[in-house]
Amino acid sequence: MNKYLRRGLLEIILAILLILLGYYLMQLKNNWYKPVMILGVLSFGIGFLRIVYRLIRKIDRTSLLEMRKGKKNN
């Protein structure tokens, strides 16, 4: 598990916790639920982008290794 995947999963878990806290604060009629929910959504987006970035890097690395292997064999 590389650092991008690990950080992405942690961001998504943090986002879920923040959104749940936001819903709890909303039920208590506390106005702090708005910034907490915004932070949760932003955190989820960042986590998702990190996981996608990890997948793109992995695909790019695999294709580079295959290309070098092909050049070496020729």
Backbone as ProteinMPNN parsed JSONL, in Angstrom:
{"seq_chain_A": "MNKYLRRGLLEIILAILLILLGYYLMQLKNNWYKPVMILGVLSFGIGFLRIVYRLIRKIDRTSLLEMRKGKKNN", "coords_chain_A": {"N_chain_A": [[0.863, -1.174, 0.0], [0.811, 2.04, -1.055], [1.823, 5.483, -0.318], [-0.065, 7.283, -1.342], [-2.449, 5.869, -1.633], [-2.9, 5.102, 1.024], [-3.125, 7.613, 2.314], [-5.312, 8.609, 0.916], [-7.377, 6.818, 1.645], [-7.455, 7.342, 4.402], [-8.272, 10.014, 4.337], [-10.852, 9.72, 3.268], [-12.09, 8.233, 5.283], [-11.915, 10.102, 7.367], [-13.556, 12.048, 6.238], [-16.056, 10.768, 6.225], [-16.495, 10.561, 8.977], [-16.58, 13.291, 9.659], [-18.847, 14.134, 8.237], [-20.831, 12.608, 9.443], [-20.667, 13.714, 12.007], [-21.506, 16.277, 11.341], [-24.203, 15.789, 10.631], [-25.127, 15.014, 13.131], [-24.769, 17.383, 14.597], [-26.557, 18.939, 13.183], [-28.996, 17.857, 13.916], [-29.038, 18.678, 16.539], [-29.576, 21.287, 16.217], [-27.47, 23.053, 15.896], [-25.427, 25.561, 14.579], [-22.893, 25.013, 13.667], [-22.793, 22.856, 12.065], [-22.721, 23.351, 9.343], [-20.055, 24.325, 8.461], [-18.649, 22.03, 9.222], [-19.764, 20.014, 7.644], [-19.021, 20.966, 5.123], [-16.223, 20.752, 5.29], [-16.099, 17.987, 5.487], [-17.055, 17.138, 2.963], [-15.118, 18.294, 1.261], [-12.859, 16.958, 2.198], [-13.507, 14.34, 1.476], [-13.48, 14.581, -1.309], [-10.761, 15.212, -1.788], [-9.564, 12.878, -0.824], [-10.621, 10.989, -2.618], [-9.512, 11.924, -5.032], [-6.808, 11.469, -4.493], [-6.707, 8.672, -4.438], [-7.432, 8.066, -7.072], [-5.285, 9.281, -8.364], [-3.236, 7.632, -7.502], [-3.927, 5.255, -8.829], [-3.569, 6.046, -11.499], [-0.822, 6.582, -11.524], [0.129, 4.005, -11.06], [-0.692, 2.611, -13.35], [0.724, 4.055, -15.284], [3.369, 3.522, -14.507], [3.485, 0.752, -14.885], [3.154, 0.587, -17.667], [5.469, 1.922, -18.519], [7.472, 0.169, -17.59], [6.902, -2.091, -19.158], [7.441, -1.073, -21.7], [10.188, -0.526, -21.529], [11.108, -3.117, -21.129], [10.457, -4.255, -23.576], [12.144, -2.794, -25.303], [14.593, -3.642, -24.358], [14.642, -6.34, -25.041], [14.749, -6.25, -27.799]], "CA_chain_A": [[0.0, 0.0, 0.0], [1.678, 3.206, -1.111], [1.389, 6.607, 0.506], [-1.243, 7.944, -1.896], [-3.615, 5.062, -1.294], [-3.084, 5.194, 2.473], [-3.641, 8.953, 2.631], [-6.649, 8.717, 0.335], [-8.326, 6.088, 2.5], [-7.601, 8.094, 5.659], [-9.09, 11.204, 4.041], [-12.246, 9.307, 3.099], [-12.6, 7.881, 6.617], [-12.099, 11.373, 8.061], [-14.714, 12.702, 5.641], [-17.267, 10.099, 6.719], [-16.677, 10.968, 10.379], [-16.994, 14.698, 9.692], [-20.225, 14.246, 7.759], [-21.686, 12.086, 10.516], [-20.688, 14.749, 13.047], [-22.346, 17.354, 10.822], [-25.604, 15.394, 10.79], [-25.44, 15.047, 14.567], [-24.91, 18.792, 14.969], [-27.773, 19.443, 12.553], [-30.125, 17.427, 14.75], [-29.009, 19.49, 17.756], [-29.85, 22.66, 15.773], [-26.243, 23.812, 16.076], [-25.047, 26.11, 13.277], [-21.563, 24.56, 13.285], [-22.87, 21.712, 11.157], [-22.427, 23.787, 7.973], [-18.622, 24.21, 8.127], [-18.204, 20.648, 9.402], [-20.178, 19.283, 6.447], [-18.184, 21.433, 4.011], [-14.923, 20.107, 5.461], [-16.274, 16.57, 5.179], [-17.166, 16.973, 1.509], [-13.811, 18.596, 0.694], [-11.97, 15.863, 2.564], [-13.86, 13.195, 0.637], [-12.995, 14.865, -2.657], [-9.303, 15.086, -1.793], [-9.255, 11.457, -0.688], [-10.957, 10.332, -3.878], [-8.511, 12.314, -6.027], [-5.542, 10.787, -4.187], [-6.816, 7.27, -4.851], [-7.391, 8.062, -8.535], [-3.91, 9.604, -8.738], [-2.465, 6.41, -7.26], [-4.211, 4.321, -9.922], [-2.945, 6.566, -12.717], [0.617, 6.359, -11.393], [0.406, 2.586, -11.182], [-0.843, 2.263, -14.762], [1.839, 4.677, -15.997], [4.584, 2.78, -14.167], [3.416, -0.551, -15.548], [3.395, 0.761, -19.105], [6.882, 2.254, -18.69], [8.255, -1.049, -17.41], [6.687, -2.935, -20.33], [8.117, -0.456, -22.832], [11.627, -0.755, -21.342], [11.361, -4.537, -21.332], [10.402, -4.469, -25.021], [13.367, -2.239, -25.901], [15.722, -4.46, -23.929], [14.593, -7.59, -25.774], [15.024, -6.028, -29.23]], "C_chain_A": [[0.909, 1.236, 0.0], [1.053, 4.39, -0.379], [0.129, 7.287, -0.035], [-2.521, 7.183, -1.56], [-3.926, 5.176, 0.2], [-3.692, 6.548, 2.862], [-5.049, 9.147, 2.087], [-7.697, 8.021, 1.184], [-8.533, 6.8, 3.83], [-8.452, 9.346, 5.467], [-10.562, 10.832, 3.91], [-12.855, 8.916, 4.438], [-12.847, 9.14, 7.432], [-13.341, 12.093, 7.547], [-16.015, 12.082, 6.149], [-17.541, 10.51, 8.159], [-17.146, 12.42, 10.486], [-18.442, 14.868, 9.241], [-21.195, 13.706, 8.797], [-21.783, 13.071, 11.673], [-21.57, 15.92, 12.61], [-23.825, 17.03, 10.948], [-26.031, 15.421, 12.252], [-25.647, 16.484, 15.039], [-26.167, 19.404, 14.361], [-28.997, 19.062, 13.374], [-30.202, 18.228, 16.04], [-29.324, 20.959, 17.482], [-28.667, 23.593, 16.06], [-25.782, 24.29, 14.7], [-23.647, 25.714, 12.838], [-21.604, 23.388, 12.309], [-22.491, 22.101, 9.727], [-20.933, 23.714, 7.652], [-18.086, 22.778, 8.274], [-18.571, 19.813, 8.178], [-19.338, 19.689, 5.231], [-16.808, 20.787, 4.096], [-14.998, 18.617, 5.129], [-16.32, 16.308, 3.684], [-15.818, 17.245, 0.834], [-12.817, 17.474, 0.988], [-12.248, 14.62, 1.726], [-13.334, 13.385, -0.778], [-11.49, 14.708, -2.765], [-8.893, 13.624, -1.687], [-9.518, 10.689, -1.968], [-9.917, 10.656, -4.95], [-7.167, 11.639, -5.767], [-5.578, 9.325, -4.626], [-6.765, 7.16, -6.372], [-5.972, 8.351, -9.021], [-3.017, 8.382, -8.557], [-2.681, 5.409, -8.387], [-3.549, 4.76, -11.222], [-1.44, 6.342, -12.676], [0.973, 4.9, -11.59], [0.317, 2.141, -12.642], [0.324, 2.818, -15.569], [3.136, 3.921, -15.739], [4.612, 1.431, -14.867], [3.708, -0.424, -17.038], [4.851, 1.132, -19.376], [7.761, 1.019, -18.571], [8.109, -1.981, -18.607], [7.428, -2.393, -21.539], [9.628, -0.682, -22.719], [11.997, -2.219, -21.558], [11.356, -4.872, -22.833], [11.636, -3.947, -25.719], [14.578, -3.092, -25.566], [15.792, -5.769, -24.727], [14.944, -7.427, -27.261], [16.451, -5.777, -29.461]], "O_chain_A": [[1.678, 1.45, 0.937], [-0.075, 4.32, 0.109], [-0.664, 7.814, 0.744], [-3.547, 7.783, -1.242], [-5.085, 5.329, 0.588], [-4.647, 6.614, 3.637], [-5.885, 9.78, 2.731], [-8.777, 8.563, 1.417], [-9.654, 6.86, 4.335], [-9.257, 9.696, 6.331], [-11.428, 11.561, 4.395], [-14.015, 9.232, 4.705], [-13.867, 9.248, 8.113], [-14.091, 12.68, 8.327], [-16.965, 12.798, 6.464], [-18.685, 10.778, 8.524], [-18.007, 12.74, 11.306], [-19.179, 15.669, 9.815], [-22.263, 14.281, 9.009], [-22.853, 13.246, 12.256], [-22.298, 16.487, 13.424], [-24.62, 17.891, 11.327], [-27.156, 15.803, 12.573], [-26.582, 16.771, 15.787], [-26.775, 20.293, 14.958], [-29.928, 19.856, 13.51], [-31.287, 18.44, 16.581], [-29.337, 21.778, 18.401], [-28.845, 24.758, 16.415], [-25.751, 23.503, 13.753], [-23.245, 26.053, 11.725], [-20.569, 22.975, 11.786], [-21.99, 21.264, 8.976], [-20.566, 23.093, 6.655], [-17.185, 22.367, 7.544], [-17.773, 18.992, 7.727], [-18.987, 18.844, 4.407], [-16.279, 20.324, 3.086], [-14.065, 18.056, 4.555], [-15.698, 15.366, 3.194], [-15.42, 16.508, -0.068], [-12.03, 17.091, 0.122], [-11.317, 13.928, 1.313], [-12.801, 12.45, -1.377], [-10.994, 14.132, -3.733], [-7.978, 13.181, -2.382], [-8.724, 9.833, -2.359], [-9.489, 9.77, -5.69], [-6.463, 11.276, -6.709], [-4.584, 8.802, -5.13], [-6.121, 6.256, -6.905], [-5.508, 7.737, -9.982], [-2.136, 8.13, -9.378], [-1.729, 4.782, -8.853], [-3.025, 3.929, -11.963], [-0.843, 5.955, -13.681], [1.989, 4.58, -12.208], [1.162, 1.379, -13.112], [0.858, 2.132, -16.44], [3.918, 3.704, -16.664], [5.65, 1.016, -15.383], [4.432, -1.244, -17.602], [5.413, 0.69, -20.378], [8.689, 0.836, -19.359], [9.087, -2.597, -19.031], [7.985, -3.163, -22.322], [10.278, -0.998, -23.716], [13.058, -2.528, -22.099], [12.162, -5.681, -23.294], [12.136, -4.589, -26.643], [15.482, -3.249, -26.386], [16.881, -6.244, -25.049], [15.39, -8.381, -27.9], [16.865, -5.57, -30.602]]}, "name": "protein", "num_of_chains": 1, "seq": "MNKYLRRGLLEIILAILLILLGYYLMQLKNNWYKPVMILGVLSFGIGFLRIVYRLIRKIDRTSLLEMRKGKKNN"}
